[in-house]
Structure formats: C-alpha cells, structure tokens
C-alpha cells in the first residue's frame, strides 16, 4: 500500500476488509470528513480520511456506485484492540474535547489535562462531558455518565474505579469491571505510559 497515494473507496475495498466507516464530526456541517477503517495487517487497522469534505446529507444522497468513487488518503495506523471498547462523547463544555469517538486511553489523557486546569463556574454550571462507553463489536452501551472536570478526580479511569467500588447494580458493576479489565489488559499489551 502506498501511503501517499489517493485511493477510491472501491480500490481499497477490493484489497482490504472494511472494519468501519464513519464521519469525524457529528451534525450536518460542510466539513464532513469520512474516516475509513481497514484491516490491513495482523492486529492493525489503517485509517484513511476522505479528500473531499461534504455534508452528511450530501453523502447519504449518493448511490452506492457514487459512494464507491469517494477518494481517500492514508491518515494513520491504529491497533485494532484499542477499538473494541470506545468512548463516545455526546456533549462537551470544553474546546479541547470535542464531541467524537475516543479510545479509553486517549480520552483518559485528555480528561486528566482538563482536570488540572483552573475552572470557573458560570451560573453554578460546571465544565464536563456527557459520554457513553460502547462495545464496538456488539454495539452495546456498557456504561454512560457525566464527567465533571475537577482537580480531585484523577481522570476518567480513576473515576470509573470509584464508580465500580460504590455501584450496587450487578449488571452495571459487571460492565464497569469489564471496562476496567479491558483497559488494564490494553495498558499491559501496548505498554502505555501515563
């Protein structure tokens, strides 16, 4: 694969298996950028970004043949294990964490950075994010909540550990354990440093 070449969608799908195709941004804005995830190597996914930005509505109007002509360029490579469980930020009050999909590791780092900033409350409202943690293989939401930035929190993973300790509902507690075990295994496997 030539990482500098521009490919049509049909060319990429002829060579590689598609893992996912999604818009980088929510809403129907004219900066609509598609991200195409392809299984290109053992344990790795290659992410391609669309060349031409378009609104979501415009893309959805395309026939399958027209969509196959969409052009993409290589953007980055990711470990496929990082995408088994992801966090979707639905709403945010911080410009450094836009609403989007994140790996647990990435969002945890971003949240820790925001926890350490000085925050002002406006009309008693605190800054934070509304999120859901999703098993991408099944599409099931494992856990959802609101995270409020605070110097005492210690990040998303630390907050999930606190929630696990006090949770009484067995299903929610099991889901939190699954998320935390996944994160710990991912940390060991990919040798993350925090």
Secondary structure, 3 states (H helix, E strand, C coil): CCCCCEEEHHHHHHHCEEEEEEECCCCCCCCCCEEEEEEEECCEEEEEEECCCCCHHHHHHCCHHHHHCCEEEEEEEEEHHHHCEEEEEEEECCCCCCCCEEEHHHHHHHHHHHHCCCCCCECCECCEEEEEEEECCCCEEEEEEEEECCCCCCCHHHHHHHHHHHCCCHHHHHHHHHHHHHHHHHHHHHCCCC
